[in-house]
Amino acid sequence: MRTATVQRTTKETDIAITVNLDGTGEYAVSTGIGFLDHMVEQLSRHSLIDISMAVKGDLHIDQHHTVEDSALALGEAVAQALGDKRGIARYGEAHAPMDETLTRCALDISGRPYCVYKSGFSQPRLGEMDTEMFPHWFASFAQTAGITLHLETLYGDNNHHIAESSYKALARALRQAIAIDPRKGDAIPSTKGVL
């Protein structure tokens, strides 16, 4: 089983995350930010990664630390569960339509973190979540997961749909990339021999 547990405690947040890359998309998510919970639940369900995430953050200040640290811890857990990445497909891509919105995601579990995020919102908040935090969430996740992540909303008007299609596109691309390719055996998917 490709699983990992990460405990991250700072003066700003206290986070416990467990992931199972070979799960069924079961989740238990509590960040203190309802909309963020909804997005991580979408990520779990559509990637088939089981995610247990409990976050206590300094929300009396603002959402920044909770959003950033939860993404960093989740990325770290995914990277730990992947181990040396033997046998994985490595690359993934997906388009996620949601009514009038279409978002695409392409990613490489390369060990070289990079995030290109092209999306935008016409309102400052979704529920109680600041929309300016979405690009930061994806960049933080990519950083510690060690992935090159390209995420772009091609078109869309509804802010909820724009956010949700982004998480669903990431989920479907991640599901492809972490899958074990039976043709690769236990080979590292790189000509360098290491990722």
Order of alpha helices (4+ residues) and beta strands (2+ residues): beta-beta-beta-alpha-beta-alpha-beta-beta-beta-beta-beta-alpha-beta-alpha
